């Protein structure tokens, strides 16, 4: 059962709770999430990628 299926089958459970329920403390997923959720992790990377795409779209539209 994947994450999407788990979310589908548990619509009343908040996503952070589902994540905590399947993440072993001190495990490999927890280590990866620590990096992805850090101040230099996935959030800033996604914002930079979206900004670059927006800038390029404006440039291409003339």
C-alpha positions as CSV (number, residue, x, y, z in Angstrom):
1,X,0.0,0.0,0.0
2,X,1.5,3.3,-1.1
3,X,1.2,6.8,0.5
4,X,-1.6,7.8,-1.9
5,X,-3.7,4.8,-1.1
6,X,-3.1,5.3,2.6
7,X,-4.3,8.9,2.3
8,X,-7.3,7.8,0.2
9,X,-8.3,5.2,2.8
10,X,-7.9,7.6,5.7
11,X,-9.5,10.9,4.6
12,X,-10.1,12.0,8.2
13,X,-6.5,11.6,9.3
14,X,-4.2,14.6,8.8
15,X,-1.3,14.0,6.4
16,X,1.3,14.9,9.1
17,X,-0.2,12.2,11.3
18,X,-0.1,9.6,8.5
19,X,3.5,10.5,7.9
20,X,4.4,10.1,11.6
21,X,2.5,6.8,11.7
22,X,4.7,5.3,9.0
23,X,8.1,6.9,9.9
24,X,10.2,4.9,12.3
25,X,12.0,7.3,14.7
26,X,15.7,7.4,13.9
27,X,15.1,5.4,10.7
28,X,16.1,6.0,7.1
29,X,12.9,7.8,6.1
30,X,13.2,10.1,9.2
31,X,16.7,10.9,8.2
32,X,15.6,11.8,4.6
33,X,12.7,13.9,5.9
34,X,15.0,15.8,8.2
35,X,16.9,17.0,5.2
36,X,13.9,17.6,3.0
37,X,12.1,19.6,5.6
38,X,15.1,21.7,6.7
39,X,15.4,25.4,6.0
40,X,17.7,24.5,3.1
41,X,15.6,21.5,1.9
42,X,12.8,20.9,-0.6
43,X,10.8,24.0,0.2
44,X,13.4,26.6,-0.9
45,X,14.4,24.4,-3.8
46,X,10.8,24.3,-5.1
47,X,10.4,28.1,-4.6
48,X,13.5,28.7,-6.6
49,X,12.4,26.3,-9.4
50,X,9.0,27.9,-9.6
51,X,10.6,31.4,-9.7
52,X,12.9,30.3,-12.5
53,X,10.1,28.9,-14.5
54,X,8.0,32.0,-14.0
55,X,10.9,34.2,-15.0
56,X,11.5,32.2,-18.1
57,X,7.8,32.1,-19.1
58,X,7.7,35.9,-18.8
59,X,10.9,36.1,-20.9
60,X,9.5,33.8,-23.6
61,X,6.2,35.7,-23.8
62,X,8.0,38.8,-24.7
